[in-house]
Amino acid sequence: MNYSMVLYILGYILQFESAFLMLPALVSLIYQEEAGIPFVITAAICLVLGIVFTHKKPSSSTVYTREGFVTVALSWIVMSIFGAIPFVWNGDIPYYVDALFETVSGFTTTGSSILSDVESLSHASLFWRSFSHWIGGMGVFVFIMSILPLMGGSTINLMKAESPGPSVSRLVPHIKDTAKILYGIYLAITLLEIVILCALGMPLFESLLTSFGTTGTGGFGFRNDSFASFSPAIQNTVTTFMILSGINYTFYFCILSRRIKDAFRIEEVRWYLFLIFASVGMITYNIRPLYANTRDALRNAFFQVGAIITTTGYSTADFDMWPALSQTILVTLMFVGACAGSTGGGMKVSRLVILFKTIRKELSLIIHPREIRKIRMDGHVVEHSTLRSTNVFLVIYFILLMLSTLIISLDEFDFTTNFTAVVSCLNNIGPGLNRVGPAQNFSIFSPLSKVVLIFDMLAGRLELFPLMILFMPSTWRKK
């Protein structure tokens, strides 16, 4: 283990977090609030520690897979620990465990909250909650790699550890250029949504918060009813950008490269869009009696399907009151998630496509034992390492799901509440059902349960492996 390199990168992470923390301080200055002072103090602490960690460059700057996974996991933990401090110091969230839950929920783009009255928060805290979505959406390492050449070609191991999906590849030969392209697309989508929302009459501050949460597929609302009180035009705009943000960014790269046919050959994107439209059709039919007309039912169905499958978590309706069929479809979509290579969470459409193709292959081999069949995605053979990784991911996923549900059941809430709370956090969704539904929050849980759910949020955002590796003794050996 190259400890000096891990600390060196953590130093850069703290310096960037210091710069990020100054933005809510600036917002506080604009709105003439004192709530921004704790952000300045925390930023100063991060800056000092960051300088200490980076004052001497390590003799060996190579980052192997082990160092990459450990560094990414520790970086997200460190960012969350320091990012929670201003909430406590300015009094918006008095208890640190609650503040940590809210911060981790922000960085992991989960959107689950312990707050019952978000409208009472200061502008600085509201901005920091939503901006943390934007930081965590594409990933802080992708951002850093687009700016700083930290350690040459081995940065791919950092991107592999942080980027969602069963496999990670370069869009262009150099990883730094790939990072720039990804963040360029990410920024363009964000700015476009801000402009459209402002044009539709939403104030600039609210447009910023909405766009941070939408493109980062986060879901922190700044109104107690989330998006229920906004106009249909604004709701439809947010729906569109949620769905766009759940698409594999390779699709956009192909479009920009004028390879339109290649873009629409991406199998995962086709399945993703099919699942959305099929789910919307079934839910619209199911909830039609609850609304005055089909148009309202369709609009709410599209919004909630988009919010759940992309793991954004915004809401225009209390779907906890919808019929059982609609709730079941939404819970199923919580597991599915968005596309790999997007900002969305969940198991990812590509993993499920690979899983079903594997099942089909195994069933075929029972009938034709001598048959040689390769599993393909987008015309390319899926590597055995990817298949193995996908299978191991699913096993760890369901073990963690069961253990977490078991532990938080100590709080004696009903099974639906406990189960959907874990599913929501592990898949970075936001709301669940019953006592953690879209009209409720997670404040009901004990500190122990909140810590478990914090772990689930981090594990879900980092695709399980980076966080699990921290618990292996062999990870910390020098060789």
PyMOL commands that set and color helices and strands:
alter all, ss='L'
color gray80, all
select helices_A, chain A and resi 3-30+34-54+65-83+85-89+96-107+118-120+123-138+140-145+152-162+175-199+204-215+232-245+249-256+260-264+267-290+294-309+319-321+324-336+349-367+384-411+415-426+434-436+447-461+465-469+473-476
alter helices_A, ss='H'
color red, helices_A
select strands_A, chain A and resi 376-377+380-381
alter strands_A, ss='S'
color yellow, strands_A
deselect
rebuild
show_as cartoon
